Amino acid sequence: MRRCASRLLDTGPVIVLAVIAGAGSFTHIRDTASQHGQTGWMSWAVAVCIDLTCVMAARERQRDRKLGRPRRGRVSWPVLVLTGGIALSLAANLAQADPTVWGWITAATPPAAFITAVSMLERRAANPPPPDPVAQEPENEPALAPALVAYARRIADDHQAKHGKPITSDALRTHLGVSHQLATDLMRTLRTT
């Protein structure tokens, strides 16, 4: 219960910010689309497409980082999509602004706050807080297959011999093609046996 309340207090304000900023940005995009021939439900669809594209691109960036996908070229596809979505959102917001410096600043606030909130949520998902040691029960951990542990030990020993230093969890994960959690469990087993 305490943990749930802590997570809610930690993540709640960011989610509220994302919803409010997304609504403001959405309204500006919808109004701009409507003023330029995309009337009725189509103006809403344009706004949804742009805002959800930003969210999906941010999540895809996180997924790429989590899976260790190599980037092809200078900019990854999710970063390019996210940049395009932000540019479209910002352009629509500025089109709705009073043509003054403060008009532009206030109109740019919703997309800036929205992308900030999305990036904070993305960052938190990519770097979750460490688990509470009291809540962990070692007896609930699944047993690792002895053949997998033996193979991981052979890889770790080869790495030590080749590089003169112990293998990292990330290097083991990459070599075996397993999840981060499984690589962490294997590293823990290798250290204790």
GIZIDA-V539144 format. One record per residue. RES is the residue in three letters. SS is DSSP state (~ for helix, > for strand, _ for the rest). PSI is psi in degrees with one decimal (NA if undefined). BURIAL is I if it has 24 or more other ideal C-beta (glycine too) atoms within 12 Angstrom, else O. Layout:
# GIZIDA-V539144
res = {RES/RES}
ss = {SS/SS}
psi = {PSI/PSI}
burial = {BURIAL/BURIAL}
This chain:
# GIZIDA-V539144
res = {MET/ARG/ARG/CYS/ALA/SER/ARG/LEU/LEU/ASP/THR/GLY/PRO/VAL/ILE/VAL/LEU/ALA/VAL/ILE/ALA/GLY/ALA/GLY/SER/PHE/THR/HIS/ILE/ARG/ASP/THR/ALA/SER/GLN/HIS/GLY/GLN/THR/GLY/TRP/MET/SER/TRP/ALA/VAL/ALA/VAL/CYS/ILE/ASP/LEU/THR/CYS/VAL/MET/ALA/ALA/ARG/GLU/ARG/GLN/ARG/ASP/ARG/LYS/LEU/GLY/ARG/PRO/ARG/ARG/GLY/ARG/VAL/SER/TRP/PRO/VAL/LEU/VAL/LEU/THR/GLY/GLY/ILE/ALA/LEU/SER/LEU/ALA/ALA/ASN/LEU/ALA/GLN/ALA/ASP/PRO/THR/VAL/TRP/GLY/TRP/ILE/THR/ALA/ALA/THR/PRO/PRO/ALA/ALA/PHE/ILE/THR/ALA/VAL/SER/MET/LEU/GLU/ARG/ARG/ALA/ALA/ASN/PRO/PRO/PRO/PRO/ASP/PRO/VAL/ALA/GLN/GLU/PRO/GLU/ASN/GLU/PRO/ALA/LEU/ALA/PRO/ALA/LEU/VAL/ALA/TYR/ALA/ARG/ARG/ILE/ALA/ASP/ASP/HIS/GLN/ALA/LYS/HIS/GLY/LYS/PRO/ILE/THR/SER/ASP/ALA/LEU/ARG/THR/HIS/LEU/GLY/VAL/SER/HIS/GLN/LEU/ALA/THR/ASP/LEU/MET/ARG/THR/LEU/ARG/THR/THR}
ss = {_/~/~/~/~/~/~/~/~/~/~/~/~/~/~/~/~/~/~/~/~/~/~/~/~/~/~/~/~/~/~/~/~/~/~/_/_/_/_/_/~/~/~/~/~/~/~/~/~/~/~/~/~/~/~/~/~/~/~/~/~/~/~/~/~/~/~/_/_/_/_/_/_/_/_/_/~/~/~/~/~/~/~/~/~/~/~/~/~/~/~/~/~/~/~/_/_/_/_/_/~/~/~/~/~/~/~/~/~/~/~/~/~/~/~/~/~/~/~/~/~/~/~/~/~/~/_/_/_/_/_/_/_/_/_/_/_/~/~/~/_/_/_/_/_/~/~/~/~/~/~/~/~/~/~/~/~/~/~/~/~/~/~/_/_/_/_/_/~/~/~/~/~/~/~/~/_/_/_/~/~/~/~/~/~/~/~/~/~/~/~/~/_}
psi = {-45.1/-39.3/-40.2/-42.9/-39.5/-43.1/-39.7/-43.4/-32.3/-44.2/-27.8/-53.5/-35.7/-40.4/-42.5/-45.0/-44.7/-41.6/-47.1/-47.9/-39.4/-39.1/-41.8/-45.7/-42.8/-45.7/-44.4/-41.0/-45.7/-45.4/-41.3/-44.7/-41.6/-39.5/-17.3/35.6/-7.7/80.0/168.6/-138.8/-24.9/-35.9/-36.4/-40.9/-40.6/-45.5/-43.5/-44.3/-46.9/-49.0/-42.8/-29.5/-40.7/-44.5/-46.5/-40.9/-39.7/-42.1/-37.4/-37.9/-44.9/-43.3/-42.8/-44.1/-42.9/-39.8/-6.7/31.1/131.7/146.7/136.3/116.3/-170.6/-34.8/132.5/160.5/-46.3/-36.4/-40.8/-43.8/-44.2/-43.7/-43.4/-42.4/-42.3/-43.3/-43.6/-43.3/-46.6/-41.5/-42.9/-40.3/-42.3/-31.5/-27.5/-7.3/154.2/141.9/58.9/164.6/-47.6/-33.4/-43.8/-40.9/-48.6/-33.6/-29.0/-13.9/-47.9/-48.3/-33.4/-44.1/-37.8/-48.6/-31.7/-46.2/-43.5/-42.0/-34.2/-43.6/-39.7/-44.7/-42.6/-37.5/-34.3/-27.5/71.2/154.2/154.0/148.2/150.3/117.7/-28.5/-34.8/-16.4/135.6/109.9/-30.6/-16.6/-7.3/137.6/146.3/137.7/144.8/129.0/-36.2/-37.8/-41.5/-42.3/-41.7/-42.9/-38.8/-40.8/-42.0/-43.4/-41.9/-41.7/-41.2/-44.2/-43.6/-39.6/-41.9/-10.1/15.7/157.4/151.4/147.9/163.6/-41.4/-40.8/-40.1/-42.0/-46.7/-44.7/-40.9/-20.0/37.7/173.0/162.4/-42.7/-43.5/-40.1/-40.0/-43.6/-41.3/-43.4/-41.8/-42.4/-42.5/-37.7/-30.1/-12.9/NA}
burial = {O/O/O/O/O/O/O/O/O/O/O/O/O/I/O/O/I/I/O/O/I/I/O/I/I/I/I/I/I/I/I/I/I/O/O/O/O/O/O/O/O/O/I/O/O/I/I/I/I/I/I/I/I/I/I/O/I/I/I/I/I/I/O/I/O/O/O/O/O/O/O/O/O/O/O/O/O/I/I/O/I/I/O/O/I/I/O/I/I/I/I/I/I/I/I/I/I/O/O/O/O/O/O/O/O/O/I/I/I/I/I/I/I/I/I/I/I/I/I/I/I/I/O/O/O/O/O/O/O/O/O/O/O/O/O/O/O/O/O/O/O/O/O/I/O/O/O/O/I/O/O/I/I/O/I/I/O/O/I/O/O/O/O/O/O/O/I/O/I/O/I/I/I/O/O/I/O/I/O/I/O/O/I/I/I/I/I/O/I/I/O/O/O}
